[in-house]
Amino acid sequence: MLKNKMRLASLIHFLVVLWLPGIAAAAPLRLLFIGNSLTYVNDVPALVQAIAKANKEKVETRMVAYPDYSLEDHWNGGDARRALAEGGWSFVVMQQGPSSQPDSRVLLVEYAKRFGKEAARFKTRVAMYMVWTSKSALGFMNGVKLSHETAARETGGVFLPAGEAWRIAWRRDPTLAFYGPDGFHPSKLGSFLAALVIYEGLVGKPANRLPKGMVSDAEAKLLQRASADALGR
């Protein structure tokens, strides 16, 4: 009886040793980004990865983004659909221009739903990356939020309110330079806050650490609060 118990204990120990490396080697979060210059300027996917690395999370990304592309353009172009069909993605993160007006909202939602049906075939969830208006049209930001939030709801996806996080941060510090020189594309700081919202929204927990050298300590605290507020946490 004692020998049998010893054999059983040895077997359990052996199985645990084999099992533990599998826990340590958890599968990474794989993100496919589909969008335009508001994604590729400052390389938002790379910033998401940098935040993940600082927090010891495994995130892999790929980007299909071209100048001035809408989701309709991506659907008709085919590159984004081919990338999605490769499978293995955790989320497809989509954006187009501000889309604050009703006609552009209709197109955003329609093509988000088309991509959503394709994503479901490959067990991939949708995430809608809310962008922003130009600096001269901030009064239309509510429309931007409504469009991307509607697309997220209609696809059963995750809403990533980056543009809303900009507004929240500005309420605390109106001097924050989220726009680049053209008053539309993001500065590095603006892209960083967008990446922070995307990371926290998809990983499902706060980024307690931020990559060194990208933002000051004071900026880090403000951006973390803005992201949390935008995500309703």
Residue, then its C-alpha position, 0 to 999 in steps of 0.5 A: m500500500l505504501k509503495n503504491k502511495m509513493r508511486l502515485a505521489s511521484l506520478i503527480h509530481f511528474l505531471v505537475v512539472l510537465w504542466l507548469p511550463g504550459i501555464a508559463a507559456a500562455a498564448p499571446l493576445r494576437l491583434l489584427f489592426i485594420g485602418n488608415s493613417l490614424t493607426y499607422v502614424n506613430d505605429v499605434p500597434a507597436l505602442v500597444q506592444a510596448i505597453a504590454k511588454a512593460n506589463k509583462e503581457k504577451v501581445e502580437t500585432r499585425m497592421v493593414a492600414y493605408p492612407d485615407y482608407s475606410l472600412e469599405d475600401h478595406w473590404n473591397g481591397g481584399d488585403a484586410r480580409r485575407a489577413l483576417a482569414e489567416g486565423g488565430w487572431s484574438f481581436v480585429v481592431m478597426q477604425q476609419g476616419p472620424s465618421s461623425q456624420p449620419d451617412s458616414r456612420v451608416l457606412l462604418v456600421e455596415y462594413a464593420k458588420r461585414f468584417g464582424k461576420e468574417a471575424a466570427r468565422f475565424k473565432t475572432r472578436v471585433a474591437m472598434y477604435m474610436v478616433w477623433t475629429s480635426k482640431s478645428a472640428l472638436g464640436f463633432m466629437n460626440g458624433v465620432k463617439l456615437s458612430h464607433e460605439t454604434a459599430a461596436r454594439e452592432t458587431g457585439g464588439v469592444f468599444l475602444p474610446a481613444g478619442e473620448a480619452w483625449r477629451i477627458a485628459w484635456r479637461r484636466d490639462p488643456t495644454l496636452a498636445f495630442y495633435g501633430p502639426d497638421g491638426f488632425h493626425p496624432s502627435k506621439l503623445g496622442s497615439f500613446l494615449a490611444a494605444l493605452v486605451i486599446y491595451e487596457g480595453l482588450v487586456g481587461k486590466p490597467a497598465n500599471r507600468l508604462p514604457k520608460g522614456m515615452v511620457s513623463d511621470a506626471e503625464a503617465k498618471l494623467l493618461q492612466r486616469a483618462s484611459a480608465d475613465a474613458l473605459g468606465r473603470 
